[in-house]
Amino acid sequence: MLKVALVGVGGISGAHIPAWSRMEDAQLVALCDIRPEQMDRYPEQRHYTDFDRMLESEQIDILDICLPTYLHADFAVKALQKGIHVICEKPISLKQEDVARIYRAAAENGVQFMVAQVLRFWPEYEIVKKIYDEKTYGALLSGSMTRLGCYPRWSWDGWMMDESRSGLVPFDLHIHDLDFLVYAFGAPKSAVNHRSRRPGQDYINAVYEYDGFFLTTEASWYASPYPFRAAFRFQFERAVVAWEQGEMTIYEADGSVWNPVGADAQGDTGSIGLPQSDAYANEIRYFADCVKAGRAPDKVTPAELETVLAYLKAM
């Protein structure tokens, strides 16, 4: 039985905690947050407001980091140096050099580390990669990816709206789509970025160039209360593959139209409007299996993470 602790009981933990709780071979034994009231709804776990005390008091196999971005690297290294496996919410850091620092700490202490880049485990996105890899509908010609929402005034201490702590839209929101592009199609040859940034709002449009195709992306924190939405559309030689309004549809050139996944359950996770999906459980299951098998979680690689951070830094 894997013993697990989680630090940072904020918005995204509302997806991680249920995933751990449903696993039969893992037990979430402890939670840590500087706000004790955040843990009140989870009475089955031991509660800590001091991270060092939790590490000293608990015998844990895995630490799940759901903290604000600027804390990820230091907390990860501290746990890795104690021989604890670590799964960490995205992004790994705002600093490209932290990638090597974290992976070096994992290697030196014989433990595993993985960034929870959830789109790599999202069924609809995995289908796109499979179609691309197997050339099911011929070559990819173009694509578009959208990830839009409103300014996150709900974040604790306003950290998400502080560029030094969150990196704003590039590192918090656009990173999802860019990470998937690097994972599915490799590193882009080049990028053209446009950004409209004002106090209280931030919007990015980026076009990534590849050999034979290009991909247009957009991400936003609008000042107005625009509801969160994410979508994609990929044009292949013999089909358009789209995920819109929570449903994936393949439009084949011969006139066939079909849904390879089925409509997802409606609703949201926690307080931040995340669509329900088993992708969070998928990534956590994958990491736990890697820990049990003693193998590196190579679905997310340090080279890919460095590529993503380099493009984000240029925005």
N, C-alpha and C positions, 0 to 999 in steps of 0.2 A: 504494500500500500504506500503510494507516494504521499508524503506530507507536504502541504503547500501553504504558503503565506502570501498575502496580497497587501501591497502598500499603495495608498492613494484611492480612497473610497469616494471617488467623484463620478462624473457622468459615465465614462466608458467602463467603469467597474460594474455597471449594471448589465453589461453583456458578458463580462468575464466570470463574475461570481456564480451566476446560474449555470454556466458551462462547467465549471469545476464541480459544482454540487451534484450534477447529473452523472458524473463519472464514477464507476464502481471501483476503480483501482486507484483512486486518488481521494484525499480528504483535505479540504480547506480548513486548516486548524486555527489560523490566526489572521487578523486584519490590523492594519496600522493606518492611522490618519491623525493629523494634528487637531482635527475637529471631532471630538468624541461622539457628538450627536449623529455624525454620518454613519456610525457603526451600530446605532441602536436597533436598526431593523434587521440586524443579523445576529441574533442572540446565541446561535450555536457555536460561533467562533470566539476565541479569546481576543480581547481588544487591547490595542496598544496605541499610545500617542507619541511614543519615542521609538524610532526605528532601530537604533543601536540596542536598546533594551530588548526589543523583540528578537533580534538576531542572537543575543546572548541567552535568552530564556527558552527559545524554541529550537527543537531539533527538526529542521525542515530540509527537504530535498530540493524543492523548487520555490523560487520567489517570482511572483508576478508583479511587475511594476506598471501601475496605472497612474503615475504621478504626472504633473505638468512637465512639458518637454525639457525645460532647462535643468531638471533634476535627474533625468534618465541616466546619463553617463556615470556620474559619481555614485549614485545608489547601486547601479549595476556592478561597477567595479568593486565596491565594498562587499557585496554579497558574493561575487565570484571569488574574491580573495579568501573568503571563508569556506570555499568548497561547495557553494550552493549553485545549482543550475538556475538560469535566469531567462524568463521570457519577458519582453519589455514592449510596451505599446510604442507605436510609431510616433514621431521619427526617432531614430536611434539617438540623435543629437542635432544641435544646430551647427556643430563643428565637424568638418570632414575628418580631422585628425583623431576624433574620438572613436571612429570605427576601428582603427588599428589598436588603439589603447584597450578597448573593451574585449576585442577578440584575443588579444595577447594575454589579458588577465584570465580569460576562459581557458586558453591553451596551457598556461603555466600552472593552473590549478586543476586540470583534468576534468573540467566540467563543460556543459553545453550552454550556448547562448543563442537566442533568436529574437529578432524583431517581429512583432505581430503585424505584418503587412497583410491585412485581412483580405484584400481583393485577390490575392494569390490563392485563397481558399474559398472564394465565393463561387458557387456552382455556375452561375451564368458567365462569369469571367473565365472560369476554367474551360468552359465549352468553346469560347472564342479562341483561346490558346490552342486547344486541340484541333479546331478547324483550320487554324493557321499552320500548325505543325504538319498536319496530315494533308494539307492542300485539298481539303474536301470539296471546296467550290473554286478551285484554282487560286490564282495569285490575289493577294490583298492589294486593293487599288487606293483606298482612302478610308479614313475613319474620323469619328468625332466622339468626344467624351465630355460630359457636362457634370459639374458638381457645384450646385448653387445653394446659398443659404443666406441668413441674415447675420448681422454683427453679434457675436456671442457675449452679450452683456451679462449673461447668467454665470459666466465662469468665476470660480473662486478668486477673490482678490483682484479681479480684472486681469489675470495673468495672460489670458489668450489675446487680449488687446494690446499687450506690451510686446513690441517687436523683439526686445532683448530676451524675453522669456519664451515666446511661442514661435517667432519667425513669421507671424501673421499668415495670410492665405497661402503663400507658397509652401510653407513647411507644415501647416496644420491641415489644409484641405486639398490643395492641388497635388500634394505628395502621393495621395492614393492613386490617382490616374497615371501620373508619371511613373510611379513604381511599377504599376501593372504593365505599362508600355515597355519598360526596360526588361522586365521579367518575360514578357510574351514575345517581344520582337527584337530584343537586344538594344544596345546603346544607339540613340539617334546619331545621324551624321552631323546635324546642326539643329538649331532652334531659333525661331523668331518670336520675341516676346513683346506683348503690349500690356501695359498696366495702367489702370485708372485708380489712383489712391488718394483719398481725402481723409481728414479726421472723421472717424466713425464709419468708414467703408473702404473696401479694398476689392478690386476686380482684376483678374488676369485672363488674358487670351494668349495662348502659346501654340505655335505650329511647329511640329517636330518633323524633320525631313529624314526619310530613309531611302535606300535604293529601291526605286520603283513605286513608292507610295509615300503619302504624307498623312499626318494625324493632327487634327485641330482639337484643342482642348480649351475649356473655360472653367473658371472657379471664382466664387465670389463670397464676400460677406457684404451684403447690401445694407444700407442704413435703414431701409424700410423693412417691415416684418414679412419678408418674402419666405414662403414655406420651403423647407429643405427638399431638394430633388436631385437625383443622380440618374444619369442615363448614358447609353452609348449607342452608336450605329457604325457598323463596319461594312464597307462595300468590297465584296469580292467579285471575281470575274463572273461567277454564276449564281450569286445570291447576295442579299443584304441581310445582315444579322443585327438585330436591334434589341435593346432592352430599354423599354419606355414605360413609365407609370407602373413599375414593379413587375412587368411581364416581359418575358423574352419571346421573340418571334423571329422565325427564319422565313424570308421571302425568296423563294427559289426562282430562277430565271424561267423555268418551265411553267410557272403559274402556281405552283404549290405554296401554301402558307401553313406553317405549323409551329407549335410551341414545344420545345424540347424539355422544358422543365415543369410547366404548369404554374398557375397563379400562386404566388407566395401568400402566406397569411398576412393580413393587414394589421397595422399597429406600429408601435415604436418601442424602443428599448430605453429604459431610464428616462431622463429628463431632456435629452438632447435630440430627439427626433430621428434616431437611427432606425432604418427599416429592419424588421425582424428577418432573421436568416439564421441558418445553422453554421454560417461561415466562422463565427467566433468560436463555436464549439469545435469546428473542424481544425482550426489552427492550434487550439489548445490540445486537442487529441493528438495531432501530429507531433507537437513538441514533447508531450508526455511519452509517446511511443519512442521517440528518439532517445530520450533520457533512459528509458527502461532498456533499450537495446544497446546503449553506449555508442550511438553513432551521431555524427554531426548533422544538424538539421539543414541540409544543403538546398532546401527549397528556397531559402533566402540566403544569399551569399554576400560576404563583405565587399567584394568587387562591385556588385550591383548597387549596394547601399552607397558606396562612394560615388558612383556615377550619378545617382539620383541627387545626392547632396550637392555635387558640383553644378548640375543644371539649376537647382533651386537657388544656389548662391548667386547665380548670374541674373536673377530676376530683379 
